[in-house]
Amino acid sequence: MHDQLQDGRSIRLFNVIDDFNREALGIEVDFSLPAERVVRSLDQIIAWRGKPAVIRADNVLNARTFSSDRQSHTVTAICS
């Protein structure tokens, strides 16, 4: 997700929402959100809540970064 500040700079938002109960598990906001930071956020949520069976991404999920760095997390990725 992205938005724009009043001065014209773009910001990026990474939201992690539990589809079952619509609970917001994590929100990252910055001017840039590289794949490594997204993976770090997911790792923190997995450590806190446990590993999900499936991750659904509304946008591009860099599966190569996700799977190569995190062999211990076997999670199915679904892009919608």
N, C-alpha and C positions, 0 to 999 in steps of 0.2 A: 504494500500500500504506500502511497506517497501523497504529499501535500506541498504547499508552497507558503513560505513566510511572507509577511507584508513587504519585506524588502526584495522579494523575488527569488530568494534562495530556496532550493528544493530540499525537503526532508524526506527520509524514508522511515517507514514504520513496519516492524515485524511483530505480528500478533499471533500468539498461540492460544487457541480456544478449544476447550473440550467440547466435541460435537454432541455428546450425550446430555450434559447438563448446562451447556453454554457458559461455563466458567472460564474467565480469562486467566490462563496459567502464566503467561509472560507477555511483556510488551517491551520492545526495544525501539528506541527512537534516536536517529542520528542523521547526519548529512550523507553518510555512506554506510552501508551494511554489507561488507564482504561475506562470502560464504563461510569463512572460518569463524566469524563472529556469530553467524546464525547457528552453526554447529555447536559452538560453545554454549549458546543459550539453550539449545535443545538438550545438551548434556546436563546442564544445571537442572532443567525441569525433570529429566529422567532420574537424576539422583534424588530429587525431592519427592516425585510422585510415582516413580517406577516406569518401566519401559512400556510404551503402548504397543499394541499389536499392529496398528496401521497409522501412518501419517498421511494426511490428505493435504496437498498443496494447491492453492488456487493460482499460483504463479510458478515460474521455473524453479525447480528444486535441483540444485547441482548434485545429482546422485553420485557422481564420481567422488567429489569431496566428502560427501556424507558417508559413503560406504568405505572408501579407502582409509580414512582416518579413524573410523569407528567400527572395527571388525567385531568388537564385543557386543555391539547393539545390532541385532538382527531384527530390522523393522521393515515392513512392506511400505513402499512409497507409492501413493496414488496421486496423479496429477489430474485435476478436474478443470 
